Amino acid sequence: MIPSAPGADAPADAIPTQEQLAALVDRFYDRIRAHPDLGPVFNAAVHDWPEHKRLLTSFWSSVILRAGTYRGNPMQAHRPHPITTQHFVQWLALWRETADELLAPAQAELVHAYADRIGRSLRYGLGLPEPGQGPVPLGPRAPLLRG
């Protein structure tokens, strides 16, 4: 059985509004810009912060509200940047902290679940290891061990 998306059966009051998502993205990326480790990576990559925030609000609205407004390729957007697993760990921690401050607990948990899933997918696609693990092998498959 394939698990459903994090919000597939969420009650209506657990789903943040478009306005709440916009406020979350705005506050979160203001914090990103000032973060000692994440700021240099993002500030080098983002040349128009208001536009980036609009794009990311569209992304999160499409993910959580099924708005269908986002047109982009997150994997391709992240590929050329010097991103590490530790960046993902810090990004998720800051995202969780910001969501917890701005959203009701059920809404924050829903947003966390989506962010965790998206972060895992991006790490995998970029060939980054899970936190606390070694590199993800991207070459030819290793021979199966027989015991």
N, C-alpha and C positions, 0 to 999 in steps of 0.2 A: 504494500500500500504506500502511495506517495503522500508524504505529509502535506497538509495545506499550507498556504502562505500564512504568515503570522497573524494577519488581521481577518482571515477568511470568515471566522465565526465570532468576531469581536462584537460585543454589544455597542450600540450606537454611541453611548456616552464614553466609550473607550477610544473613539476615533477623534483625533484632533481636527479642528477646523482649518480651512485654508489660512485664515488670519493667524491662528496659533502656529502653524508650520512656518509662515513667513517670519514671525517674531523669533521662533526658535533658530531658523537659519541665520537671521540677522545677528542675533546675540552670539551664536556659536562662532560665526566667521569673524566677528569683531575680536573674540577671544583667540581664535586661531592666529590672526594677524600679529597679536602681541605675544604669542607663546614662544618660549626660547628655542624649542626644537622644531616645532611645526611652522612657525612664522617664516623662517628663512626659505623653507621649501615652497610654501604657498605664495609668499610675496614675490618670489622669483618667477613663479608660473602665472600668477593672476595679474593682469595689467589693467583691468577695469572691474573693481570690486563691486560696484552697484550692479553691473551686468552679471557678474559671477553669482551674486546673491539671488538675482532674479532667476538665473538658470537653475540653481540648486533648489530654490523654492518650487520651481516647475518640476524638477526631478522628484522631490519628496512628495509633492502633491500627486504626481502620477503614480508613485509607488504606493502611498498610503490611501489616497482618496480615489485612485483609479481615474484621475483627471484626464490622462492621455495628452497632456500638453508638452511633455518633454520630448525633445528630438535630439538625441546625442548618443555617444558611445562611451560610457564611463571607462571601460577597459582601455580603449585607445587614448582617452584623455589622460590617464594616469601613467601609461607605459613610458613616455620619454623622461619622466622625472625621477630623481634619486630617492625613491621611497623605500623604506625598510619596514620590517615587521614591527620594530619598536615604534615607528611613526603610526602604524595602525593601532597599536595598543594605546598610545597617547591620544590619538584622534577619537577612539571609542570611549575612553575615559572622560574626555572633555565633552563629548556629545551626550553621554549619560548624565554627567553633572548638570549640563545646561538644560536638558530635557526634564530632569528631576526638579529643577528650580522653576521652570515655566509651565509645566503641564501637570494635570491631575495624575495621581499615581497610575491608574489604569492606562491613561494615554501615554505616559512616559514608558511604561512597560512594553506597550505595543511598538513605540518608536525604537526602543532598545532592541527588540526582537528583529525588526527589519534591518537596523544598522549592523547587528551582529551577522546576519545572513549575508548582507551586501559586502561587509568587510571580509568575511571568509571567502566569498566568491572572488573578490578583487585580489586578495592575497594569493589565492590559488592560481588565478589567471596570470598574475605577474611573476609566478614562480617563487613566491616568498614562503618561508616555513611558517607553520603555526607558532604562536608564542611558546618559547621554551623548547622548541624542537629544531632539528637540523634542517639543512636546505631541502627543498622539494626537488626530487630528481626529474629533470625534463628531457633527458636523452632517451635512447632506446631502452626498452624494458629490460630489466635485469632478469637473468634466468630464474625460473622458479626453483625453490629449494625443495628437495625431496627428502623425506625423513624416514 
